[in-house]
Amino acid sequence: MIGHRCRKCIWWDNQHDSVRLIPLIEAKKNPGFCRRRKPGAILLNGYFYGAPPVMDAEEFCGEFKGEG
């Protein structure tokens, strides 16, 4: 299970242009999106936007699915 990290999962996305808009914090040094889960809504300047869960490349969950 230790090898099952977000960076190796088919649902991991750290290539989309919007990843660069994620504020860097100590807990998420290599951020990306988990595309397995539906986006949540956030309110910015009076508008709602969909935002997928932000994960770190070294995190993992119980729904890991490797490529191939």
N, CA, C and O atoms as a DFTB+ gen file, in Angstrom:
272 C
 N C O
     1  1       0.820      -1.209       0.000
     2  2       0.000       0.000       0.000
     3  2       0.854       1.259       0.000
     4  3       0.419       2.296      -0.500
     5  1       2.049       1.190       0.545
     6  2       2.899       2.383       0.605
     7  2       3.178       2.929      -0.789
     8  3       3.301       4.143      -0.957
     9  1       3.279       2.070      -1.783
    10  2       3.533       2.518      -3.146
    11  2       2.331       3.163      -3.819
    12  3       2.462       3.766      -4.884
    13  1       1.165       3.037      -3.205
    14  2      -0.062       3.585      -3.791
    15  2      -0.188       5.065      -3.466
    16  3      -0.969       5.435      -2.589
    17  1       0.535       5.888      -4.129
    18  2       0.519       7.339      -3.913
    19  2      -0.218       8.020      -5.054
    20  3      -0.308       7.482      -6.157
    21  1      -0.739       9.194      -4.785
    22  2      -1.497       9.940      -5.799
    23  2      -0.718      10.060      -7.113
    24  3      -1.296       9.918      -8.191
    25  1       0.562      10.317      -7.028
    26  2       1.364      10.535      -8.238
    27  2       1.375       9.336      -9.183
    28  3       1.712       9.476     -10.359
    29  1       1.004       8.143      -8.669
    30  2       0.986       6.939      -9.489
    31  2      -0.425       6.503      -9.858
    32  3      -0.602       5.450     -10.471
    33  1      -1.428       7.288      -9.498
    34  2      -2.826       6.923      -9.699
    35  2      -3.350       7.493     -11.028
    36  3      -2.939       8.575     -11.446
    37  1      -4.255       6.761     -11.684
    38  2      -4.804       7.251     -12.949
    39  2      -5.664       8.490     -12.758
    40  3      -5.867       9.250     -13.706
    41  1      -6.172       8.708     -11.555
    42  2      -7.039       9.865     -11.291
    43  2      -6.234      11.140     -10.994
    44  3      -6.822      12.218     -10.904
    45  1      -4.935      11.048     -10.844
    46  2      -4.070      12.178     -10.496
    47  2      -3.886      13.114     -11.690
    48  3      -3.607      12.666     -12.802
    49  1      -4.044      14.410     -11.454
    50  2      -3.859      15.406     -12.514
    51  2      -3.066      16.586     -11.963
    52  3      -3.595      17.400     -11.206
    53  1      -1.818      16.670     -12.340
    54  2      -1.011      17.830     -11.971
    55  2      -0.532      18.577     -13.218
    56  3       0.414      19.361     -13.149
    57  1      -1.188      18.330     -14.358
    58  2      -0.804      18.951     -15.614
    59  2      -1.746      20.058     -16.070
    60  3      -1.374      20.877     -16.910
    61  1      -2.947      20.094     -15.534
    62  2      -3.927      21.097     -15.963
    63  2      -3.423      22.496     -15.619
    64  3      -2.770      22.691     -14.593
    65  1      -3.725      23.464     -16.475
    66  2      -3.269      24.841     -16.275
    67  2      -3.684      25.418     -14.921
    68  3      -2.956      26.229     -14.349
    69  1      -4.838      25.013     -14.406
    70  2      -5.323      25.588     -13.155
    71  2      -4.551      25.094     -11.927
    72  3      -4.701      25.662     -10.845
    73  1      -3.729      24.049     -12.073
    74  2      -2.926      23.582     -10.941
    75  2      -1.982      24.688     -10.466
    76  3      -1.695      24.789      -9.274
    77  1      -1.513      25.497     -11.374
    78  2      -0.580      26.575     -10.970
    79  2      -1.247      27.648     -10.123
    80  3      -0.561      28.470      -9.516
    81  1      -2.575      27.652     -10.072
    82  2      -3.304      28.618      -9.256
    83  2      -3.496      28.143      -7.814
    84  3      -3.961      28.907      -6.968
    85  1      -3.146      26.903      -7.535
    86  2      -3.275      26.371      -6.176
    87  2      -2.208      27.016      -5.294
    88  3      -1.020      26.931      -5.605
    89  1      -2.616      27.661      -4.196
    90  2      -1.613      28.252      -3.310
    91  2      -0.761      27.161      -2.658
    92  3      -1.289      26.171      -2.153
    93  1       0.544      27.348      -2.672
    94  2       1.443      26.368      -2.075
    95  2       1.448      26.527      -0.561
    96  3       1.598      27.632      -0.039
    97  1       1.282      25.418       0.128
    98  2       1.368      25.402       1.581
    99  2       2.313      24.277       1.977
   100  3       2.624      23.407       1.164
   101  1       2.759      24.292       3.199
   102  2       3.728      23.305       3.669
   103  2       3.224      21.867       3.493
   104  3       4.005      20.978       3.154
   105  1       1.948      21.636       3.717
   106  2       1.401      20.279       3.644
   107  2       1.216      19.780       2.211
   108  3       1.066      18.577       1.998
   109  1       1.222      20.666       1.239
   110  2       1.010      20.271      -0.158
   111  2       2.083      20.922      -1.036
   112  3       1.848      21.943      -1.683
   113  1       3.251      20.311      -1.039
   114  2       4.375      20.842      -1.807
   115  2       4.303      20.496      -3.286
   116  3       4.866      21.207      -4.118
   117  1       3.612      19.408      -3.620
   118  2       3.446      18.950      -5.005
   119  2       1.958      18.760      -5.281
   120  3       1.483      17.630      -5.389
   121  1       1.218      19.876      -5.396
   122  2      -0.231      19.765      -5.507
   123  2      -0.708      19.306      -6.884
   124  3      -0.023      19.439      -7.898
   125  1      -1.900      18.770      -6.857
   126  2      -2.584      18.366      -8.076
   127  2      -4.029      18.066      -7.713
   128  3      -4.431      18.203      -6.558
   129  1      -4.800      17.660      -8.699
   130  2      -6.206      17.379      -8.481
   131  2      -6.479      15.883      -8.466
   132  3      -5.859      15.117      -9.204
   133  1      -7.411      15.483      -7.622
   134  2      -7.938      14.117      -7.650
   135  2      -9.167      14.166      -8.538
   136  3     -10.176      14.769      -8.171
   137  1      -9.092      13.545      -9.689
   138  2     -10.211      13.545     -10.637
   139  2     -11.200      12.413     -10.353
   140  3     -12.185      12.255     -11.073
   141  1     -10.940      11.632      -9.314
   142  2     -11.858      10.560      -8.937
   143  2     -13.110      11.128      -8.270
   144  3     -14.205      10.594      -8.446
   145  1     -12.954      12.181      -7.524
   146  2     -14.043      12.789      -6.771
   147  2     -14.634      13.973      -7.526
   148  3     -13.920      14.707      -8.209
   149  1     -15.930      14.147      -7.397
   150  2     -16.581      15.272      -8.074
   151  2     -16.129      16.592      -7.445
   152  3     -15.774      16.632      -6.267
   153  1     -16.144      17.665      -8.229
   154  2     -15.748      18.971      -7.698
   155  2     -16.727      19.466      -6.644
   156  3     -17.921      19.171      -6.692
   157  1     -16.206      20.210      -5.712
   158  2     -17.025      20.917      -4.735
   159  2     -17.199      22.344      -5.218
   160  3     -16.456      22.793      -6.090
   161  1     -18.149      23.052      -4.679
   162  2     -18.392      24.441      -5.087
   163  2     -17.711      25.398      -4.122
   164  3     -17.781      25.235      -2.904
   165  1     -17.052      26.397      -4.690
   166  2     -16.476      27.471      -3.875
   167  2     -17.012      28.791      -4.402
   168  3     -17.281      28.930      -5.595
   169  1     -17.165      29.746      -3.518
   170  2     -17.693      31.059      -3.873
   171  2     -16.547      32.057      -3.942
   172  3     -15.850      32.286      -2.953
   173  1     -16.356      32.651      -5.126
   174  2     -15.319      33.662      -5.336
   175  2     -15.929      34.859      -6.033
   176  3     -16.456      34.740      -7.138
   177  1     -15.858      36.010      -5.391
   178  2     -16.350      37.255      -5.970
   179  2     -17.799      37.151      -6.454
   180  3     -18.150      37.683      -7.507
   181  1     -18.630      36.465      -5.676
   182  2     -20.045      36.374      -6.006
   183  2     -20.409      35.304      -7.025
   184  3     -21.570      35.206      -7.421
   185  1     -19.442      34.499      -7.458
   186  2     -19.702      33.437      -8.429
   187  2     -19.274      32.093      -7.831
   188  3     -18.301      32.016      -7.081
   189  1     -20.010      31.050      -8.171
   190  2     -19.642      29.713      -7.736
   191  2     -18.793      29.038      -8.810
   192  3     -19.079      29.135     -10.003
   193  1     -17.755      28.361      -8.364
   194  2     -16.862      27.632      -9.258
   195  2     -16.710      26.209      -8.747
   196  3     -16.765      25.963      -7.542
   197  1     -16.523      25.286      -9.656
   198  2     -16.245      23.906      -9.277
   199  2     -14.757      23.743      -9.037
   200  3     -13.939      24.207      -9.832
   201  1     -14.407      23.086      -7.944
   202  2     -12.999      22.863      -7.614
   203  2     -12.804      21.408      -7.204
   204  3     -13.351      20.975      -6.190
   205  1     -12.026      20.644      -7.985
   206  2     -11.772      19.259      -7.598
   207  2     -10.928      19.222      -6.323
   208  3     -10.253      20.199      -6.002
   209  1     -10.961      18.107      -5.599
   210  2     -10.135      18.003      -4.393
   211  2      -8.653      18.200      -4.726
   212  3      -8.146      17.639      -5.698
   213  1      -7.982      18.987      -3.924
   214  2      -6.545      19.224      -4.092
   215  2      -5.798      18.240      -3.190
   216  3      -6.049      18.154      -1.987
   217  1      -4.886      17.512      -3.801
   218  2      -4.098      16.513      -3.082
   219  2      -2.621      16.797      -3.295
   220  3      -2.245      17.579      -4.168
   221  1      -1.800      16.159      -2.497
   222  2      -0.358      16.204      -2.687
   223  2       0.064      14.905      -3.379
   224  3      -0.573      13.869      -3.191
   225  1       1.109      14.956      -4.159
   226  2       1.571      13.783      -4.913
   227  2       1.878      12.594      -4.013
   228  3       1.800      11.451      -4.465
   229  1       2.223      12.830      -2.757
   230  2       2.607      11.758      -1.846
   231  2       1.462      11.249      -0.981
   232  3       1.670      10.352      -0.164
   233  1       0.255      11.797      -1.137
   234  2      -0.896      11.307      -0.391
   235  2      -1.470      10.079      -1.082
   236  3      -1.067       9.741      -2.195
   237  1      -2.405       9.415      -0.424
   238  2      -3.079       8.273      -1.029
   239  2      -4.450       8.116      -0.384
   240  3      -4.738       8.703       0.659
   241  1      -5.293       7.305      -1.032
   242  2      -6.619       7.024      -0.481
   243  2      -6.944       5.555      -0.744
   244  3      -6.140       4.830      -1.330
   245  1      -8.088       5.138      -0.321
   246  2      -8.496       3.751      -0.494
   247  2      -9.007       3.423      -1.887
   248  3      -9.355       2.273      -2.154
   249  1      -9.060       4.407      -2.783
   250  2      -9.571       4.168      -4.131
   251  2      -8.480       4.291      -5.180
   252  3      -8.757       4.592      -6.341
   253  1      -7.244       4.061      -4.771
   254  2      -6.109       4.121      -5.685
   255  2      -6.330       3.169      -6.850
   256  3      -6.766       2.033      -6.664
   257  1      -6.027       3.640      -8.045
   258  2      -6.059       2.789      -9.231
   259  2      -4.834       3.132     -10.071
   260  3      -4.726       4.231     -10.614
   261  1      -3.930       2.192     -10.168
   262  2      -2.708       2.401     -10.932
   263  2      -2.937       2.403     -12.426
   264  3      -3.941       1.884     -12.914
   265  1      -2.009       2.986     -13.142
   266  2      -2.107       2.992     -14.598
   267  2      -1.710       1.621     -15.130
   268  3      -0.743       1.011     -14.673
   269  1      -2.478       1.154     -16.103
   270  2      -2.141      -0.102     -16.747
   271  2      -2.675      -1.265     -16.122
   272  3      -2.446      -2.379     -16.592
